[in-house]
Amino acid sequence: MLLDTFVKVATNKPRYEVADVFRQYGDAYRRQYPVSWEQHKAMRDIVNCRTAALGGYVEECDTCGRLRISYCSCKNRNCPKCGGFEKAQWLARQEVKLLPIPYFHVVFTTDHLINDLARVNREEVYNLLFHTAAQVLKTFAHKYLGGEIGFTVILHTWSQTLTEHIHLHCMVTGGALQQTKGGPRWQASAPGFLFPIVQLSREFRDRFCAGLLRLQRKGRLQLVGQVAGLDVGDLVKKMRSKRWEVFVKPAPGDPRSLCEYVGKYTYRIAISNHRIVSISRGQVRFTYHDNRDGGQEKVMALPALEFMRRFLLHVLPARFVRIRHYGLHHSSKRGELEQCRALLGLPQALPEAPELILSEWVQSVVGVDLRRCPFCGEGRMFVRSEFAPVPPWKGTVLSWLGIPYRGAVVA
């Protein structure tokens, strides 16, 4: 590099990225498939993330005077390169709310027959899914525990191969707060048991199907495109004839382990960059775990356009909330949560969640102090200046100067 003696580009990138697929084949995809505003924005942001196209800042070492260029991230929730710090902050906020009790991991999965209808009516179907799961859990809590539980629900729409697999991950308290004549009382669930799974599954299926029919009667379902002429009543009849999958399992050990596991789905899109093996000749090869074969890791090859189609299936509507809190986990129930803490032997006042500092968090994860000079190893880096988004022609100039304006590739 011409400027390697005094400039370092801090934005490293893996060998292959989802951004590379969009960069090479995005125009061809737009010519063949309709693209919504949210999908177009996701494609654009992912391509520009941590490149000069979004601007950045120049840091200088206070000892040796060398420079480091860092590019801004896009902050799009569909970007595989973003969301790590936000997830860590989310976990920090959730962990202060955890009670010293067993927690349960509950997963509600829809029948795959709903996929086509959901593709056209994402917001209505996903909201119905949240509402149904919440009502079922609340009903069973009052029936079997006689009180109010707390639970956090996260929408997950993809499988390992990027196909549609619509389901909810729920983190549920293993007990409920009862309001009795003698005052509040904590009622713990039976060891290793929350609710009967067969009844829970049947109730979830029947309520969801009934809700779908209500949406259809109210004219809130669009029956256009691939679902034009769909008989919703017939669809519901077929779905109700099946047994739906509901998974309930106690979290092993400390409840923070379940919080960490569920946290993987908070700020994450269908595939991470490290799973991409190659991009060549119009094909994208990536790794996946085959659950039908004991979780064996395998490699799948898809045409680039099909890879993008599957990826974009999971871009949610604008401002759609995919993480929701209910019962004792809802912000309006802080008083009840503090009652639970007192009943379970904790200080009643809920502690304040820590505010993480990005540089300290990065150091704890990768063991690298971003503030230390990467050249001399002794000085501290400080921000010398910022620069606005760089237009393509300036990016070309940066390339001529030897500065990787899309980030430096690392092994």
HELIX and SHEET records of a PDB file:
HELIX    1   1 VAL A   18  GLN A   32  1                                  15    
HELIX    2   2 TRP A   37  ASN A   48  1                                  12    
HELIX    3   3 ALA A   52  LEU A   54  5                                   3    
HELIX    4   4 GLY A   84  GLU A   95  1                                  12    
HELIX    5   5 HIS A  112  ILE A  114  5                                   3    
HELIX    6   6 ASN A  115  VAL A  120  1                                   6    
HELIX    7   7 ARG A  122  TYR A  144  1                                  23    
HELIX    8   8 ILE A  197  ARG A  217  1                                  21    
HELIX    9   9 GLY A  225  VAL A  227  5                                   3    
HELIX   10  10 VAL A  232  ARG A  240  1                                   9    
HELIX   11  11 PRO A  255  GLY A  263  1                                   9    
HELIX   12  12 ASN A  273  ARG A  275  5                                   3    
HELIX   13  13 ASN A  291  ASP A  293  5                                   3    
HELIX   14  14 ALA A  304  LEU A  312  1                                   9    
HELIX   15  15 SER A  331  LYS A  333  5                                   3    
HELIX   16  16 ARG A  334  LEU A  343  1                                  10    
HELIX   17  17 LEU A  358  VAL A  366  1                                   9    
HELIX   18  18 PRO A  392  TRP A  400  1                                   9    
SHEET    1   A 4 VAL A   7  VAL A   9  0                                        
SHEET    2   A 4 LEU A  67  TYR A  71  1                                        
SHEET    3   A 4 GLY A  56  CYS A  61 -1                                        
SHEET    4   A 4 MET A 381  PHE A 387 -1                                        
SHEET    1   B 2 ASN A  12  LYS A  13  0                                        
SHEET    2   B 2 ALA A 408  VAL A 409  1                                        
SHEET    1   C 5 VAL A 246  PRO A 250  0                                        
SHEET    2   C 5 TYR A 103  THR A 109 -1                                        
SHEET    3   C 5 GLU A 164  THR A 173 -1                                        
SHEET    4   C 5 GLY A 150  TRP A 158 -1                                        
SHEET    5   C 5 ILE A 323  GLY A 327 -1                                        
SHEET    1   D 2 GLY A 175  THR A 180  0                                        
SHEET    2   D 2 GLY A 183  ALA A 188 -1                                        
SHEET    1   E 3 ILE A 276  SER A 280  0                                        
SHEET    2   E 3 GLN A 283  ASP A 290 -1                                        
SHEET    3   E 3 GLN A 296  PRO A 303 -1                                        
END                                                                             
